[in-house]
Amino acid sequence: MRISKLYLLMALASCGHVVAADLALAPWAPRLNAEAIAFLPNATERLAASPRDGLQLLDSKGVELARFKGNFTGLDTRAAGAQVLVASLDNDRQQALLVSLDPSRKSFGKPLYLPTRDYAVNGLCLYRDAAANLYVFLVGEEGKGEQWLVGNGSTLVSEPQRVRGVPLPPSAQFCQVDDATQQLVVNEENVGWWAYPAHPEAEVKRTPVALFDNPKREAGAMALVSGAVVALDPKTAQLHLFQHNGERWIEHASLTLPGLKEPEQLTINGQQVLVRDDDTGKLYQGTVNWQAKPVTVEPVLPEVAAVRQTDPVGRQGDAADDPAIWIHPEQPERSRVLGTNKKQGLLAYDLDGKLLQELAVGRLNNVDVRPNFKLGAQTVDLAVASNRDHNSLSLFSIDRTTGELREAGEVPTPLKEIYGICLFQPASGEIYAIANGKDGTFLQYRLSAPDGRVQGKLVRQFKVDSQPEGCVADDQRQRLFLGEEDVGVWAVDARGDQPATLTSVIKVGPQLHADVEGLALYQSNERDYLVISSQGNDSYLVVDAEPPFAMHGAFRVGLNAAAGIDGASETDGLEVSAINLGGPWSKGMLVVQDGRKRMPEQTQNFKFVPWADVTRALKLP
């Protein structure tokens, strides 16, 4: 057997000196008719996909140990305990499939097929997130791509669920996912390679790994190792190593593959390499002695799942914004969740998320509620929202028996761009509305309606340096928390006759990522917490509501596969209650706006999370 050896001197920008890289290749299993090959996690066995021979489990010398009959192309694997989960394309059925493989017993399990798509699938790859959810990405013709939920842990789901569509390059054929960095890498044949966030709640965007304007080059298959991309150029028969330096991708090495005319498939395990030459159909095996520099991986945050979600709002785009929870005074299980649609008005849902009322009063941004408001001779509960059409406060009465909302009037403000709002109700019972504008101005109004007509008296005005939005008042301690989106969270005296001296609660930094959005208070007999929407990294922070405002951690709202509810991301407003509302809400309820509705893709909505799950996830005292 002839072995060809190549030595390359490679300049590493990260360390500033020259390091030798050595690649040795030799033909492997010359009689194998495989179009795709993969190392198994133990690296002693391989898996091959063939149009003629099906899926084959092979030993280190290429001898077949087990076979799953069929006509297959494309291949990816993930470890699942003692088993391996395999993804491939069944050419006869024109469907992607998942099948488990038990290497010790040399046997395949029952296949799980994805539904037939209305486009040709060129390739596929697997992704496992931090919560052990398993997904498959489909790479299709004309830029069509999809992400499907296919398993959790070591178990495949009984029925795959489409999570989202992903717009991909029009000539893409190959993809790979780095689970640790959650990066999906896809080729664009005549352009280069692109990286996308793989998490289903992430923003759909792409960054270039390497692009070229050269008809003599071609972007082919790739493999991911330790935060780097190893990619094939079939036209030049070269192997390229791209490393991410924290800001962008940099090419660290280029290796010519001797004896190969058109390298098509690539798989890597540690320093072991398998390459298929499409020109001859032969497989080549080798070792490479360079290793990518490990990249910094974002800390894994605990996840909780929503157990209910609202009906999608009735407007496209960025519409849903801020929720509030109205507590029924006698039957807590009949409480309601209010939500703003900033392209329509105010919405009211029951505790299962069913839409009960729709008040199309204009572009409402934030909303808050307080009980026992004197509306003339009536006592009602009050909801107040910031109205961006009129730069005003829109007031709504809530029937304390039925929960029905009605328009109750409007209070004009001099704000040029009204944004956020929250209510404050001291022990004396009066209700104050604190509204803010995009220029940082806060206006505090005392609300009243002695003759049945609402009015607002301005009692205080103050300002922060940049754009605010979320705020929440601690009625018991007469403290107001407010968020300055790019700066952090402040505390200030909520009383209108006191100076507005700002005290820092938490600044934007490693834990809190701008924009700072919704704020809410969980208040129980035992502990009071401030909950903050850290929109920049799709997480939620829990902080003590009393000085020194100790941090208790951050969490994310992940998907609930069993209930068919996606996670939450890009959250604007949120609300929380410690009241026992019955059922899953016996320890309270968290409501968050979901800025990216997945599984299926629909207009935005609100997610309902049991507070007991947050307590467990963060081990709250």
ROVEXTI-693356 format. One line per 4 residues: number of its first residue (from 0); their letters; for each residue z, y negated, x negated of C-alpha. Coordinates in Angstrom, 2 decimals. Layout:
! residues N
NUM	a	Z/Y/X; ... .
***
This chain:
! residues 621
0	mris	0.00/0.00/0.00; -1.07/-3.30/-1.50; 1.55/-6.04/-1.39; 0.55/-9.66/-1.77 .
4	klyl	3.10/-12.19/-2.96; 3.08/-15.97/-2.82; 5.39/-18.46/-4.46; 5.70/-21.98/-3.11 .
8	lmal	7.49/-25.02/-4.52; 8.85/-26.96/-1.62; 10.33/-30.45/-1.73; 13.37/-30.71/0.53 .
12	ascg	13.87/-34.30/1.63; 17.47/-33.61/2.65; 18.62/-32.72/-0.85; 16.02/-34.48/-2.99 .
16	hvva	15.12/-31.64/-5.33; 12.63/-28.78/-5.54; 13.49/-25.28/-4.37; 11.39/-22.13/-4.77 .
20	adla	10.41/-20.29/-1.61; 9.11/-16.73/-1.84; 7.18/-14.86/0.84; 6.11/-11.24/0.44 .
24	lapw	3.86/-9.57/3.04; 2.64/-6.00/3.44; 0.73/-4.18/6.21; 3.08/-2.55/8.73 .
28	aprl	2.32/0.23/11.24; -1.46/-0.02/10.81; -2.27/2.21/13.81; -0.19/0.15/16.24 .
32	naea	-2.25/-1.50/18.97; 0.16/-4.36/19.70; -0.66/-7.89/20.80; 2.96/-9.08/20.59 .
36	iafl	5.91/-7.87/18.55; 9.60/-8.75/18.44; 12.65/-7.76/16.43; 15.53/-6.37/18.42 .
40	pnat	18.92/-8.01/17.80; 20.04/-5.22/15.44; 16.90/-5.92/13.34; 16.37/-2.18/12.66 .
44	erla	14.12/-1.64/15.68; 11.15/-3.53/17.05; 9.55/-3.98/20.44; 5.79/-4.19/20.95 .
48	aspr	3.68/-5.26/23.92; 0.23/-3.70/24.22; -2.54/-3.75/26.84; -3.12/-0.07/26.16 .
52	dglq	0.27/1.38/25.18; 2.64/-0.70/27.32; 6.04/-1.81/26.05; 7.04/0.28/23.05 .
56	llds	10.39/0.65/21.34; 9.68/1.30/17.64; 11.77/2.22/14.63; 11.60/0.27/11.35 .
60	kgve	8.51/2.26/10.29; 6.60/1.71/13.54; 7.26/5.13/15.05; 7.49/5.04/18.85 .
64	larf	10.94/5.82/20.29; 10.37/4.93/23.97; 7.63/3.54/26.18; 7.37/1.56/29.41 .
68	kgnf	3.85/2.24/30.63; 1.48/-0.54/31.56; -0.79/-3.29/30.35; 1.29/-6.03/28.73 .
72	tgld	0.90/-9.19/26.66; 3.50/-11.75/25.63; 7.03/-10.84/24.67; 10.51/-12.27/24.31 .
76	traa	14.00/-10.74/24.24; 17.68/-11.61/24.54; 20.70/-9.46/23.74; 22.79/-8.42/26.76 .
80	gaqv	25.79/-6.50/25.51; 24.60/-3.10/24.34; 21.26/-3.66/26.07; 18.31/-5.96/25.52 .
84	lvas	16.60/-7.97/28.24; 12.84/-8.06/27.80; 10.31/-10.50/29.27; 6.58/-9.80/29.27 .
88	ldnd	3.38/-10.32/31.26; 2.03/-7.43/33.32; -1.74/-7.92/33.15; -2.52/-5.38/35.88 .
92	rqqa	-0.26/-7.07/38.42; -0.81/-10.58/37.01; 2.94/-11.15/37.11; 5.75/-11.87/34.68 .
96	llvs	8.44/-9.23/34.57; 11.94/-8.71/33.20; 13.20/-5.26/32.25; 16.34/-4.05/30.52 .
100	ldps	16.14/-1.83/27.46; 18.92/0.49/26.26; 18.12/1.08/22.55; 20.80/3.74/22.13 .
104	rksf	19.43/5.84/25.01; 15.83/4.92/24.24; 15.21/4.01/27.87; 13.94/1.14/29.99 .
108	gkpl	15.48/0.07/33.29; 13.95/-0.98/36.58; 11.63/-4.00/36.25; 12.20/-7.31/37.99 .
112	ylpt	8.95/-9.11/38.85; 8.50/-12.81/39.36; 6.30/-13.74/42.32; 2.59/-14.02/41.65 .
116	rdya	1.72/-17.57/40.64; -1.29/-19.60/41.77; -2.31/-20.18/38.15; -3.01/-18.01/35.13 .
120	vngl	0.12/-17.47/33.02; -0.70/-17.69/29.31; 2.74/-17.08/27.85; 6.45/-16.90/28.50 .
124	clyr	9.79/-17.20/26.74; 13.48/-16.71/27.53; 16.39/-19.16/27.43; 20.13/-18.53/27.82 .
128	daaa	22.33/-21.56/28.46; 25.97/-22.11/27.54; 27.11/-20.63/30.87; 25.15/-17.41/30.11 .
132	nlyv	22.52/-18.12/32.77; 19.22/-16.54/31.75; 15.93/-18.30/32.46; 12.29/-17.56/31.79 .
136	flvg	9.74/-20.30/31.11; 6.18/-19.65/32.22; 3.38/-21.38/30.29; 0.26/-21.69/32.44 .
140	eegk	-3.23/-23.04/32.25; -4.04/-26.72/32.88; -0.55/-27.84/31.89; 1.32/-25.88/34.55 .
144	geqw	4.78/-24.68/33.57; 7.81/-23.39/35.44; 11.43/-22.46/34.79; 12.93/-19.51/36.70 .
148	lvgn	16.50/-18.25/36.92; 16.41/-14.51/36.25; 19.92/-13.45/35.23; 23.49/-14.18/34.22 .
152	gstl	25.31/-12.56/31.33; 23.93/-9.04/30.94; 22.75/-8.74/34.55; 19.40/-9.59/36.05 .
156	vsep	19.42/-11.29/39.46; 18.20/-9.36/42.48; 15.65/-12.05/43.24; 14.34/-14.65/40.75 .
160	qrvr	14.74/-18.29/41.77; 12.32/-21.02/40.80; 14.36/-23.82/39.27; 11.76/-26.47/38.47 .
164	gvpl	8.25/-27.21/37.38; 7.73/-28.41/33.81; 4.57/-30.36/32.92; 3.22/-28.84/29.69 .
168	ppsa	0.19/-29.47/27.45; -3.09/-28.35/29.06; -3.94/-25.85/26.31; -0.47/-24.35/25.77 .
172	qfcq	-0.19/-20.60/25.17; 3.08/-20.05/23.31; 6.69/-21.11/23.78; 10.08/-20.40/22.26 .
176	vdda	13.60/-21.66/23.04; 16.46/-22.33/20.63; 19.46/-21.52/22.82; 21.96/-23.30/20.55 .
180	tqql	20.15/-26.63/20.57; 18.59/-26.07/24.02; 15.13/-26.97/22.78; 11.93/-25.56/24.27 .
184	vvne	9.03/-25.67/21.80; 5.46/-25.37/23.11; 2.11/-25.49/21.33; -0.86/-27.66/22.21 .
188	envg	-3.78/-25.89/20.56; -5.79/-28.79/19.13; -2.94/-31.29/18.85; 0.27/-29.76/17.50 .
192	wway	3.70/-28.63/18.69; 6.09/-30.33/21.14; 9.81/-29.98/21.88; 11.31/-30.35/25.37 .
196	pahp	14.92/-30.16/26.59; 15.33/-26.64/27.97; 18.34/-27.19/30.24; 17.20/-27.40/33.86 .
200	eaev	19.29/-30.52/34.51; 17.86/-32.39/31.53; 15.32/-35.18/31.82; 11.74/-33.94/31.51 .
204	krtp	10.52/-35.52/28.29; 8.88/-34.34/25.10; 9.11/-35.21/21.42; 6.56/-34.26/18.78 .
208	valf	7.45/-31.55/16.29; 4.18/-31.99/14.41; 0.89/-33.54/15.51; -2.45/-33.56/13.73 .
212	dnpk	-5.91/-35.02/14.18; -7.93/-32.44/12.35; -10.46/-30.05/13.95; -9.89/-27.63/11.08 .
216	reag	-6.28/-27.11/12.22; -4.84/-25.30/15.22; -1.34/-25.10/16.68; -0.49/-21.47/17.37 .
220	amal	2.55/-19.27/17.91; 6.00/-20.24/16.67; 9.45/-18.78/16.04; 12.78/-20.64/15.99 .
224	vsga	15.43/-20.14/13.33; 18.68/-22.05/12.77; 17.51/-25.27/14.33; 14.07/-25.15/12.77 .
228	vval	10.56/-24.29/13.93; 8.36/-21.88/12.01; 4.81/-22.24/13.31; 1.44/-20.60/12.70 .
232	dpkt	-1.87/-22.34/12.16; -4.49/-19.63/12.91; -7.44/-21.62/11.53; -5.94/-22.25/8.09 .
236	aqlh	-3.84/-19.06/8.08; -0.74/-21.05/7.19; 2.92/-20.86/8.10; 4.74/-24.20/8.54 .
240	lfqh	8.46/-24.89/8.56; 9.72/-27.90/10.52; 13.34/-29.04/10.30; 15.08/-31.51/12.62 .
244	nger	17.10/-34.11/10.71; 19.00/-35.44/13.73; 16.35/-38.05/14.54; 12.96/-36.41/14.17 .
248	wieh	11.15/-33.31/12.97; 10.10/-33.12/9.30; 7.81/-30.54/7.70; 9.63/-28.89/4.82 .
252	aslt	7.18/-26.20/3.77; 3.65/-24.91/4.20; 2.81/-21.34/3.20; -0.63/-19.78/3.00 .
256	lpgl	-0.65/-16.22/4.35; -2.73/-14.18/1.91; -5.10/-11.59/3.37; -4.78/-12.86/6.95 .
260	kepe	-7.75/-14.56/8.58; -6.32/-15.46/12.01; -2.54/-15.01/12.35; -1.84/-14.88/16.08 .
264	qlti	1.71/-13.61/16.77; 4.91/-14.33/14.88; 8.51/-13.11/15.07; 11.42/-13.72/12.72 .
268	ngqq	14.87/-12.19/12.38; 16.94/-13.69/9.60; 14.64/-13.44/6.58; 12.43/-10.73/8.07 .
272	vlvr	8.98/-11.76/9.29; 6.35/-9.97/11.37; 2.89/-11.51/11.75; -0.11/-10.15/13.63 .
276	dddt	-3.61/-10.87/12.37; -5.85/-11.27/15.42; -8.97/-10.81/13.27; -8.07/-7.25/12.25 .
280	gkly	-5.40/-6.39/14.80; -3.06/-5.41/11.94; 0.63/-6.28/11.69; 2.18/-7.57/8.50 .
284	qgtv	5.86/-7.41/7.62; 7.66/-9.40/4.97; 10.67/-11.36/3.84; 11.03/-15.07/3.21 .
288	nwqa	13.87/-16.39/1.12; 14.22/-19.96/2.38; 16.55/-20.95/5.15; 16.57/-24.03/7.36 .
292	kpvt	19.47/-26.43/7.18; 21.73/-25.88/10.21; 21.67/-28.71/12.72; 24.67/-30.20/14.49 .
296	vepv	25.02/-28.64/17.91; 26.52/-30.61/20.77; 29.93/-29.23/21.83; 29.79/-26.88/24.78 .
300	lpev	31.58/-28.39/27.77; 33.18/-26.23/30.45; 31.22/-25.96/33.69; 32.21/-25.84/37.32 .
304	aavr	29.86/-25.08/40.20; 29.27/-26.82/43.49; 29.94/-24.57/46.48; 28.27/-26.87/48.99 .
308	qtdp	25.54/-29.50/48.81; 24.23/-32.05/51.27; 20.86/-32.05/52.92; 18.41/-33.94/50.67 .
312	vgrq	18.18/-37.66/51.39; 15.20/-38.92/53.32; 13.57/-40.98/50.58; 11.76/-40.05/47.37 .
316	gdaa	12.74/-41.12/43.86; 16.03/-42.66/42.82; 17.57/-42.96/46.27; 20.99/-41.30/46.68 .
320	ddpa	23.69/-43.22/44.87; 27.38/-43.33/45.80; 29.65/-41.15/47.99; 32.98/-41.78/49.69 .
324	iwih	35.30/-39.37/51.52; 36.68/-40.33/54.91; 39.84/-38.36/55.81; 40.34/-37.49/59.46 .
328	peqp	43.92/-38.62/60.23; 44.83/-35.55/62.30; 42.32/-32.80/61.45; 41.43/-32.97/57.74 .
332	ersr	38.81/-30.23/58.12; 36.84/-32.68/60.29; 36.67/-35.23/57.50; 33.31/-36.62/56.45 .
336	vlgt	31.48/-37.45/53.27; 29.63/-40.75/53.33; 26.73/-41.38/51.00; 24.44/-44.29/50.29 .
340	nkkq	20.66/-44.07/50.24; 19.65/-47.20/48.37; 16.21/-47.04/49.95; 17.44/-46.56/53.50 .
344	glla	21.10/-47.03/54.45; 24.32/-45.08/55.03; 24.56/-41.32/55.60; 27.43/-39.21/56.95 .
348	ydld	27.85/-35.45/56.31; 30.32/-32.80/57.36; 32.19/-30.80/54.72; 29.38/-28.24/54.59 .
352	gkll	26.86/-30.94/53.69; 25.10/-31.10/57.05; 23.77/-34.55/57.92; 25.56/-35.94/60.98 .
356	qela	24.61/-39.62/61.03; 21.97/-41.87/59.53; 22.38/-45.64/59.74; 19.16/-47.27/58.50 .
360	vgrl	20.61/-50.69/57.70; 18.88/-51.38/54.38; 19.31/-50.74/50.66; 22.97/-49.83/50.32 .
364	nnvd	24.20/-49.15/46.79; 27.93/-48.31/46.69; 30.39/-47.48/49.46; 34.16/-47.16/49.85 .
368	vrpn	36.57/-46.48/52.73; 40.11/-47.43/53.79; 42.11/-46.67/56.97; 43.68/-48.89/59.63 .
372	fklg	41.56/-52.00/59.86; 42.15/-54.39/62.78; 38.78/-55.00/64.41; 39.85/-57.35/67.16 .
376	aqtv	42.13/-55.36/69.47; 40.97/-52.02/67.97; 42.34/-50.16/64.99; 39.57/-48.41/63.12 .
380	dlav	38.97/-47.04/59.68; 36.61/-49.11/57.57; 33.64/-48.33/55.32; 32.15/-51.14/53.24 .
384	asnr	28.90/-50.93/51.26; 27.05/-53.32/48.96; 23.78/-54.34/50.63; 21.04/-55.11/48.08 .
388	dhns	18.63/-56.41/50.72; 20.93/-59.29/51.65; 23.31/-59.47/48.63; 26.07/-58.95/51.14 .
392	lslf	28.85/-56.61/52.20; 27.88/-54.31/55.08; 30.90/-53.21/57.14; 31.12/-50.10/59.32 .
396	sidr	33.84/-49.02/61.70; 34.84/-45.35/61.74; 36.26/-43.91/64.96; 39.58/-42.32/63.97 .
400	ttge	39.10/-39.50/66.50; 35.42/-38.60/66.28; 34.50/-39.93/62.83; 31.50/-41.75/64.27 .
404	lrea	30.28/-44.75/62.26; 29.06/-47.99/63.76; 27.84/-51.22/62.24; 30.67/-53.75/62.30 .
408	gevp	29.15/-56.80/60.68; 28.21/-58.37/57.38; 29.88/-60.68/54.85; 27.48/-62.76/52.73 .
412	tplk	28.10/-63.26/49.01; 26.61/-65.70/46.48; 25.74/-62.81/44.12; 22.07/-62.82/43.10 .
416	eiyg	21.95/-59.03/42.50; 24.86/-57.29/44.19; 25.53/-53.84/42.75; 28.86/-52.05/42.98 .
420	iclf	31.78/-52.30/45.38; 35.23/-50.79/45.92; 38.15/-51.45/48.29; 41.81/-52.23/47.63 .
424	qpas	44.61/-51.86/50.19; 48.12/-52.77/49.05; 51.26/-51.60/50.88; 51.11/-54.67/53.14 .
428	geiy	47.99/-53.15/54.75; 45.28/-55.79/54.34; 41.96/-54.66/52.88; 40.16/-56.33/50.01 .
432	aian	36.56/-55.72/48.92; 35.74/-56.15/45.23; 31.99/-56.54/44.70; 30.10/-57.00/41.46 .
436	gkdg	26.67/-58.21/40.41; 24.37/-57.16/37.62; 25.30/-60.29/35.65; 28.90/-59.05/35.32 .
440	tflq	30.42/-61.24/38.06; 33.20/-59.76/40.25; 34.11/-61.31/43.60; 37.22/-60.27/45.54 .
444	yrls	37.29/-60.85/49.30; 40.07/-60.42/51.83; 38.48/-58.82/54.92; 39.58/-59.53/58.48 .
448	apdg	38.26/-59.50/62.04; 40.90/-61.12/64.28; 38.44/-61.77/67.10; 36.28/-58.72/66.51 .
452	rvqg	33.90/-60.54/64.15; 34.27/-59.60/60.50; 34.79/-62.24/57.88; 35.60/-62.33/54.17 .
456	klvr	37.70/-64.86/52.32; 37.04/-65.17/48.58; 40.40/-64.89/46.78; 39.39/-64.26/43.17 .
460	qfkv	36.42/-64.32/40.82; 36.13/-62.99/37.26; 33.46/-61.69/34.91; 32.69/-59.05/32.29 .
464	dsqp	30.15/-59.53/29.51; 27.47/-57.10/30.67; 26.31/-55.05/33.66; 29.04/-53.24/35.64 .
468	egcv	28.79/-51.00/38.68; 31.47/-48.42/39.45; 35.00/-49.46/40.32; 38.02/-47.95/42.06 .
472	addq	41.40/-49.36/43.04; 44.77/-47.64/42.65; 46.48/-48.97/45.79; 49.91/-47.64/44.79 .
476	rqrl	50.02/-49.28/41.37; 47.87/-52.26/42.36; 45.51/-51.54/39.50; 41.73/-51.86/39.50 .
480	flge	39.52/-49.73/37.24; 36.01/-50.98/36.57; 33.11/-49.68/34.54; 30.97/-51.79/32.23 .
484	edvg	27.94/-49.52/31.85; 27.27/-49.86/28.10; 30.86/-50.66/27.04; 33.44/-48.49/28.78 .
488	vwav	36.14/-48.58/31.44; 38.63/-51.40/31.94; 41.87/-51.74/33.92; 42.86/-55.00/35.56 .
492	darg	45.50/-56.14/38.08; 44.02/-55.58/41.55; 45.95/-58.40/43.23; 43.87/-61.39/44.11 .
496	dqpa	46.52/-63.92/43.07; 46.93/-62.50/39.55; 44.89/-63.25/36.41; 42.11/-60.76/35.65 .
500	tlts	43.24/-59.66/32.20; 41.17/-56.69/31.03; 42.81/-53.70/29.34; 40.62/-51.03/27.75 .
504	vikv	40.97/-47.55/29.26; 38.21/-45.78/27.30; 35.22/-47.07/25.37; 31.72/-45.64/25.15 .
508	gpql	31.71/-43.26/22.19; 31.85/-39.55/21.34; 33.37/-38.62/24.71; 32.02/-41.23/27.11 .
512	hadv	28.25/-41.69/27.01; 26.55/-44.72/28.52; 25.79/-45.41/31.23; 29.31/-45.51/32.63 .
516	egla	28.70/-44.98/36.33; 30.96/-43.73/39.15; 34.76/-43.96/39.04; 37.21/-42.18/41.35 .
520	lyqs	40.94/-41.46/41.58; 42.54/-38.07/42.19; 46.05/-38.86/43.44; 48.55/-36.13/44.24 .
524	nerd	52.34/-35.81/44.30; 52.22/-34.32/40.79; 49.53/-36.18/38.82; 47.02/-38.99/39.14 .
528	ylvi	43.69/-38.79/37.33; 40.77/-41.14/36.84; 37.40/-39.32/37.02; 34.42/-40.97/35.31 .
532	ssqg	30.70/-40.24/35.47; 29.44/-40.12/31.87; 25.79/-40.37/32.82; 24.38/-40.35/29.29 .
536	ndsy	25.28/-36.69/28.72; 25.51/-35.50/32.35; 29.26/-34.93/32.24; 32.45/-36.05/33.96 .
540	lvvd	35.61/-37.18/32.18; 39.18/-36.80/33.43; 41.69/-39.37/32.18; 45.30/-40.07/33.15 .
544	aepp	45.39/-42.91/35.69; 48.42/-44.42/33.94; 48.76/-45.92/30.44; 48.11/-44.81/27.76 .
548	famh	45.26/-43.23/29.80; 45.33/-39.92/27.95; 42.07/-37.97/27.90; 42.12/-34.47/29.47 .
552	gafr	38.55/-33.46/28.66; 35.08/-33.44/30.10; 33.14/-30.95/32.20; 29.73/-30.49/33.75 .
556	vgln	28.63/-29.34/37.18; 26.45/-26.29/36.56; 24.36/-24.18/38.89; 25.76/-21.75/41.42 .
560	aaag	23.21/-18.93/41.39; 24.89/-16.93/44.15; 24.84/-19.88/46.55; 21.43/-21.13/45.41 .
564	idga	22.85/-24.52/44.43; 21.64/-26.24/41.28; 23.84/-28.24/38.92; 24.26/-32.00/38.91 .
568	setd	22.91/-34.53/36.43; 22.08/-38.21/36.04; 25.06/-38.88/38.32; 25.54/-42.39/39.66 .
572	glev	28.47/-42.39/42.06; 31.26/-39.89/42.63; 34.40/-39.54/44.75; 37.43/-37.28/44.72 .
576	sain	40.30/-36.54/47.08; 43.53/-34.59/46.58; 43.97/-34.01/50.33; 43.91/-30.42/51.61 .
580	lggp	40.68/-30.39/53.60; 40.82/-26.65/54.27; 38.68/-23.78/53.00; 37.50/-24.29/49.40 .
584	wskg	38.98/-27.81/49.49; 42.65/-26.76/49.76; 43.42/-28.43/46.41; 41.05/-31.31/46.95 .
588	mlvv	37.36/-32.07/46.69; 35.03/-33.70/44.17; 31.70/-35.14/45.37; 29.04/-36.16/42.86 .
592	qdgr	25.59/-37.63/43.35; 22.86/-35.44/41.86; 20.08/-37.45/40.27; 17.82/-34.43/39.63 .
596	krmp	17.60/-31.97/42.51; 16.41/-28.55/41.35; 16.12/-25.04/42.80; 14.13/-26.05/44.79 .
600	eqtq	12.93/-29.46/43.67; 13.69/-31.88/46.47; 14.86/-35.43/46.99; 18.29/-36.28/45.59 .
604	nfkf	21.52/-35.18/47.25; 25.29/-34.85/46.77; 27.19/-31.84/45.42; 30.65/-30.71/46.65 .
608	vpwa	32.99/-29.13/44.05; 36.48/-27.65/44.69; 38.99/-29.62/42.62; 40.84/-26.36/41.93 .
612	dvtr	37.87/-25.31/39.78; 38.09/-28.54/37.76; 41.81/-27.92/37.25; 41.09/-24.44/35.90 .
616	alkl	38.16/-25.51/33.74; 40.12/-28.27/31.99; 43.52/-26.54/32.20; 44.94/-29.68/33.78 .
620	p	48.73/-29.94/33.97 .
***
